[in-house]
């Protein structure tokens, strides 16, 4: 009798509770290991951005301590929310919880993925099937979902938003949105999207960034609206590669902007965003970029904007170097889903995406 294969275990890096903490009012990501370290490493730049009085600094310390405590509780609280949603939530669109069907995907996306998986496919041929937004920055765009699927997914997301179910923050910078693994859409929607379609496509576009070795993801929907989150500060993603799809609704403003690649040796050098590239959202279309590409979102003008963001991860790359602390990861077991995409396996022989 064949023995069932044990589920793959994924881990986090211990730096999750100390690195890359975002302070929105000062538009700064910081490492936080205590008051003296914070003052030593960030005192000058904090003062230049308005943190000038002892009261300002004490308020900042309180915010950072609360964020560290939140991150320490995150795994346990997320698992509790997921269990409650699974047992008590009644979807508006139960059909979305069936395995992803080709009918949900735009013909252009299906054609690009099919070509990428075909014998003899190469980058030149793939580039004829999508839009190159920036060859220098390696940013691409193509339709991903059909309009009816976008509307159905938005209907489900708004139904969940209006329910009395508990909701977690989609990430450490956005306050409004939905974590798809908590809602139960990871396995039927995101995993097949990654494995069947994004994997072959990314292998051609980003072979040096783990595009052919994608084995986990983190997927969430972010919402921008007046009176809620309106914009997003400059950052880079905890991912090797990112897909960002505009789902709707009707909006003005909110364009993405891109700078250079994150440099571990500096605090987001101003030169990286000296001449940012702006990219407008188109409903149903997805923007593909490297996770280390510095980017943000301009302020929303009117309406509401909902985007599906999928952080695509390759343990063969990140097991060597954590993108958040830029060191060999200090692994911590995580029983919740894909963790942060690290594994305890020996790194595979794969070229690592360069940060230059």
C-alpha positions as CSV (number, residue, x, y, z in Angstrom):
1,X,0.0,0.0,0.0
2,X,1.3,3.4,-0.9
3,X,2.1,5.8,2.0
4,X,0.5,9.2,1.9
5,X,3.0,12.0,1.6
6,X,3.2,14.3,4.6
7,X,2.0,17.9,4.0
8,X,4.9,20.2,3.3
9,X,5.8,22.4,6.3
10,X,6.5,26.1,5.8
11,X,8.1,28.5,8.1
12,X,8.5,32.2,9.0
13,X,11.7,34.1,9.6
14,X,12.1,35.3,13.2
15,X,12.7,38.8,11.9
16,X,8.9,39.1,11.2
17,X,8.5,40.7,14.7
18,X,11.4,43.1,14.4
19,X,11.9,44.1,10.8
20,X,10.1,46.2,8.3
21,X,7.6,47.8,10.7
22,X,5.7,50.5,8.9
23,X,5.1,53.9,10.5
24,X,2.4,55.5,8.2
25,X,2.6,59.1,9.5
26,X,6.4,59.2,8.9
27,X,6.2,57.1,5.8
28,X,9.0,54.9,7.0
29,X,9.8,51.2,7.5
30,X,12.0,50.6,10.5
31,X,13.8,47.8,12.4
32,X,12.7,47.8,16.0
33,X,14.6,46.1,18.8
34,X,14.2,48.8,21.5
35,X,14.2,52.5,22.2
36,X,18.0,53.1,22.0
37,X,18.4,51.1,18.8
38,X,15.5,53.0,17.2
39,X,17.0,56.4,18.2
40,X,20.4,55.4,17.0
41,X,19.4,54.0,13.6
42,X,16.5,56.3,12.7
43,X,16.7,59.4,14.9
44,X,17.9,61.7,12.2
45,X,15.4,60.7,9.5
46,X,12.5,60.6,12.0
47,X,13.3,64.2,13.0
48,X,13.4,65.3,9.4
49,X,9.9,63.8,8.9
50,X,8.3,65.5,11.9
51,X,9.1,63.3,15.0
52,X,10.7,66.1,16.9
53,X,9.3,66.2,20.5
54,X,9.7,63.7,23.3
55,X,6.0,63.2,23.1
56,X,6.2,62.4,19.4
57,X,8.9,59.8,20.1
58,X,7.0,58.2,23.0
59,X,3.9,57.9,20.9
60,X,6.0,56.2,18.2
61,X,7.5,53.8,20.7
62,X,4.0,52.9,21.8
63,X,2.8,52.2,18.3
64,X,5.8,50.0,17.5
65,X,5.4,48.0,20.7
66,X,1.7,47.4,19.8
67,X,2.7,46.3,16.3
68,X,5.3,43.9,17.6
69,X,2.7,42.4,20.0
70,X,0.1,42.1,17.1
71,X,2.6,40.3,15.0
72,X,3.5,37.9,17.8
73,X,-0.3,37.0,18.1
74,X,-0.9,37.0,14.3
75,X,-0.7,33.2,13.6
76,X,-2.9,32.1,16.5
77,X,-5.5,34.8,15.8
78,X,-5.6,34.1,12.1
79,X,-6.1,30.4,12.7
80,X,-9.0,31.2,15.0
81,X,-10.6,33.6,12.5
82,X,-10.3,31.0,9.7
83,X,-11.9,28.3,11.9
84,X,-14.9,30.5,12.8
85,X,-15.4,31.7,9.2
86,X,-15.3,28.1,8.0
87,X,-18.0,27.0,10.5
88,X,-20.3,30.0,10.6
89,X,-20.0,32.1,7.4
90,X,-22.6,31.8,4.6
91,X,-21.2,32.9,1.3
92,X,-23.2,35.0,-1.2
93,X,-21.4,33.3,-4.1
94,X,-20.8,29.6,-3.1
95,X,-19.8,28.9,-6.7
96,X,-16.5,30.8,-6.1
97,X,-15.5,28.1,-3.6
98,X,-15.3,25.5,-6.3
99,X,-12.1,24.9,-8.1
100,X,-11.1,27.7,-10.5
101,X,-12.5,27.2,-14.0
102,X,-11.0,28.5,-17.2
103,X,-14.2,30.4,-17.9
104,X,-13.2,32.9,-15.1
105,X,-10.0,33.8,-16.9
106,X,-9.5,36.3,-19.7
107,X,-8.7,34.7,-23.1
108,X,-5.4,36.7,-23.3
109,X,-4.3,35.2,-20.0
110,X,-5.2,31.7,-21.0
111,X,-3.3,32.1,-24.3
112,X,-0.2,33.5,-22.5
113,X,-0.2,30.7,-20.0
114,X,-0.8,28.0,-22.6
115,X,2.0,29.3,-24.7
116,X,4.4,29.5,-21.7
117,X,3.8,25.8,-21.0
118,X,4.2,24.7,-24.6
119,X,7.4,23.0,-25.9
120,X,9.9,25.5,-27.3
121,X,8.3,28.5,-25.6
122,X,10.6,31.4,-25.0
123,X,10.6,34.9,-23.6
124,X,10.4,36.6,-27.0
125,X,7.3,34.7,-27.9
126,X,5.7,35.4,-24.6
127,X,6.3,39.1,-24.8
128,X,4.2,39.2,-28.0
129,X,1.2,38.0,-25.8
130,X,1.4,40.6,-23.1
131,X,2.1,44.3,-22.6
132,X,5.6,45.4,-21.5
133,X,5.1,48.3,-19.2
134,X,8.8,48.8,-18.6
135,X,11.6,46.7,-20.0
136,X,14.1,48.3,-17.7
137,X,12.1,47.5,-14.6
138,X,10.7,44.3,-16.0
139,X,7.0,45.2,-15.3
140,X,4.3,43.6,-17.4
141,X,0.6,43.7,-17.8
142,X,-2.1,41.5,-19.2
143,X,-5.9,40.8,-18.6
144,X,-6.3,38.1,-16.0
145,X,-10.0,37.8,-15.1
146,X,-13.2,38.2,-17.1
147,X,-15.5,41.1,-16.1
148,X,-18.3,38.7,-14.8
149,X,-15.7,36.9,-12.5
150,X,-14.5,40.3,-11.2
151,X,-18.1,41.3,-10.4
152,X,-18.8,37.9,-8.7
153,X,-15.7,38.1,-6.6
154,X,-16.5,41.7,-5.6
155,X,-20.0,40.6,-4.6
156,X,-18.6,37.9,-2.3
157,X,-16.0,40.2,-0.8
158,X,-18.5,43.0,0.0
159,X,-20.9,40.4,1.4
160,X,-18.1,39.2,3.7
161,X,-17.1,42.8,4.6
162,X,-20.7,43.5,5.7
163,X,-21.0,40.3,7.7
164,X,-20.3,40.0,11.5
165,X,-17.4,37.6,10.8
166,X,-13.9,38.6,12.3
167,X,-11.6,40.2,9.8
168,X,-7.8,40.4,9.8
169,X,-5.7,43.1,8.2
170,X,-4.6,42.1,4.7
171,X,-1.0,43.1,5.4
172,X,1.1,45.3,7.7
173,X,0.4,48.5,5.7
174,X,-3.3,48.2,4.6
175,X,-6.1,48.3,7.1
176,X,-9.0,47.4,4.9
177,X,-9.4,44.2,2.8
178,X,-9.6,40.4,3.1
179,X,-7.1,37.6,3.6
180,X,-8.1,35.0,1.1
181,X,-6.8,32.0,3.1
182,X,-9.0,33.0,6.1
183,X,-12.1,33.4,3.8
184,X,-11.4,29.9,2.3
185,X,-10.5,31.0,-1.2
186,X,-6.9,30.0,-1.2
187,X,-7.2,26.4,-2.2
188,X,-10.0,26.7,-4.8
189,X,-8.8,30.0,-6.4
190,X,-5.3,31.1,-5.7
191,X,-3.4,27.8,-5.6
192,X,-4.6,26.6,-9.0
193,X,-4.0,30.0,-10.4
194,X,-0.4,29.8,-9.3
195,X,0.3,26.2,-10.2
196,X,-1.5,25.9,-13.5
197,X,-1.1,29.4,-15.0
198,X,1.3,31.7,-13.2
199,X,4.1,29.2,-12.8
200,X,4.9,28.6,-16.5
201,X,4.4,32.3,-17.3
202,X,6.7,33.5,-14.5
203,X,9.3,30.9,-15.3
204,X,9.8,32.6,-18.7
205,X,9.5,36.2,-17.4
206,X,11.6,35.9,-14.3
207,X,13.8,32.8,-14.3
208,X,16.5,34.5,-12.2
209,X,14.0,35.4,-9.5
210,X,12.6,31.9,-8.8
211,X,9.8,32.2,-11.4
212,X,10.1,28.5,-12.2
213,X,10.3,27.4,-8.6
214,X,7.1,29.1,-7.1
215,X,5.8,26.8,-4.3
216,X,3.8,29.1,-2.0
217,X,2.0,32.4,-1.9
218,X,0.1,34.9,0.2
219,X,-3.0,36.3,-1.3
220,X,-5.2,39.2,-0.1
221,X,-7.6,41.8,-1.4
222,X,-7.0,45.4,-0.5
223,X,-9.7,48.1,-0.5
224,X,-9.2,51.9,-1.0
225,X,-12.0,54.3,-0.3
226,X,-12.6,57.8,1.0
227,X,-12.6,57.7,4.8
228,X,-10.5,54.5,4.8
229,X,-7.2,53.7,3.2
230,X,-6.7,56.1,0.3
231,X,-3.0,55.6,-0.6
232,X,-0.1,53.4,0.1
233,X,3.5,54.5,1.0
234,X,6.6,53.3,-0.8
235,X,7.6,49.7,0.1
236,X,8.7,46.4,-1.4
237,X,6.9,43.1,-1.1
238,X,7.8,40.0,1.0
239,X,7.7,38.0,-2.2
240,X,9.9,37.0,-5.1
241,X,7.3,38.1,-7.6
242,X,3.9,39.9,-7.3
243,X,0.6,39.8,-9.3
244,X,-1.7,42.8,-8.7
245,X,-5.1,42.6,-10.3
246,X,-7.7,45.5,-10.3
247,X,-11.1,44.0,-9.5
248,X,-13.1,47.3,-9.5
249,X,-15.2,49.2,-8.7
250,X,-15.4,52.7,-10.2
251,X,-12.6,55.0,-9.2
252,X,-10.3,57.8,-10.2
253,X,-6.7,58.2,-9.1
254,X,-4.8,55.5,-7.1
255,X,-2.2,54.8,-9.8
256,X,0.7,52.5,-8.9
257,X,4.1,54.1,-9.0
258,X,7.4,52.2,-9.3
259,X,11.0,53.1,-8.4
260,X,14.2,51.1,-8.5
261,X,14.9,47.8,-6.8
262,X,15.3,47.8,-3.0
263,X,18.9,48.1,-1.8
264,X,19.6,46.3,1.5
265,X,22.5,48.6,2.3
266,X,20.4,51.8,2.5
267,X,17.2,53.2,3.9
268,X,15.2,53.4,0.7
269,X,17.6,55.9,-1.0
270,X,15.8,58.9,-2.5
271,X,17.4,58.1,-5.9
272,X,15.3,55.0,-6.1
273,X,12.2,57.1,-6.5
274,X,13.7,60.1,-8.2
275,X,11.8,59.4,-11.4
276,X,9.0,57.0,-10.5
277,X,7.0,55.2,-13.2
278,X,3.3,55.6,-12.9
279,X,0.9,52.8,-14.0
280,X,-2.9,53.2,-14.1
281,X,-5.1,50.4,-13.0
282,X,-7.4,48.7,-15.5
283,X,-10.2,46.5,-14.1
284,X,-9.6,42.9,-14.8
285,X,-5.9,43.4,-15.8
286,X,-3.0,42.3,-13.7
287,X,0.4,43.9,-13.2
288,X,3.4,41.6,-12.8
289,X,6.6,42.8,-11.1
290,X,9.5,41.7,-9.0
291,X,8.8,41.7,-5.2
292,X,11.9,43.9,-4.6
293,X,10.7,46.7,-6.9
294,X,10.0,49.7,-4.7
295,X,6.4,50.8,-5.3
296,X,3.4,52.5,-3.8
297,X,-0.1,53.8,-4.6
298,X,-1.1,57.4,-5.3
299,X,-4.1,58.8,-3.4
300,X,-7.5,57.7,-4.5
301,X,-9.5,60.6,-6.0
302,X,-13.1,59.2,-6.0
303,X,-14.9,56.0,-5.7
304,X,-13.6,52.6,-4.4
305,X,-10.8,50.5,-5.7
306,X,-10.4,46.8,-4.8
307,X,-7.3,44.9,-5.9
308,X,-6.3,41.3,-5.6
309,X,-2.6,41.0,-4.6
310,X,-0.7,37.7,-4.8
311,X,2.7,37.5,-3.3
312,X,4.4,34.6,-5.2
313,X,7.2,32.9,-3.3
314,X,10.0,30.4,-4.1
315,X,11.6,28.7,-1.1
316,X,14.5,27.8,-3.4
317,X,15.3,31.6,-3.4
318,X,14.2,32.8,0.0
319,X,15.7,29.9,2.0
320,X,19.1,31.5,1.1
321,X,18.2,35.1,2.0
322,X,15.2,36.5,3.8
323,X,14.0,39.5,1.7
324,X,12.9,41.3,4.9
325,X,16.1,41.2,7.0
326,X,18.5,40.5,4.1
327,X,20.1,37.7,6.1
328,X,20.0,33.9,6.1
329,X,16.5,33.2,7.6
330,X,16.2,32.3,11.2
331,X,13.4,29.8,10.7
332,X,10.4,29.5,13.0
333,X,7.8,26.7,12.4
334,X,4.4,28.0,11.3
335,X,1.4,25.7,11.4
336,X,-0.8,28.2,9.5
337,X,-0.8,27.6,5.7
338,X,2.3,28.7,3.8
339,X,3.8,30.7,6.6
340,X,6.1,33.2,4.9
341,X,7.2,30.7,2.3
342,X,10.4,29.4,3.9
343,X,11.2,25.7,4.3
344,X,13.8,23.7,6.2
345,X,14.9,22.0,2.9
346,X,18.4,22.5,1.5
347,X,18.4,25.3,-1.0
348,X,18.0,24.2,-4.6
349,X,20.6,25.1,-7.2
350,X,18.9,28.1,-8.7
351,X,20.2,31.5,-9.7
352,X,19.0,34.1,-7.2
353,X,17.4,37.4,-8.4
354,X,20.0,40.1,-8.0
355,X,19.2,43.3,-6.2
356,X,21.1,45.6,-8.6
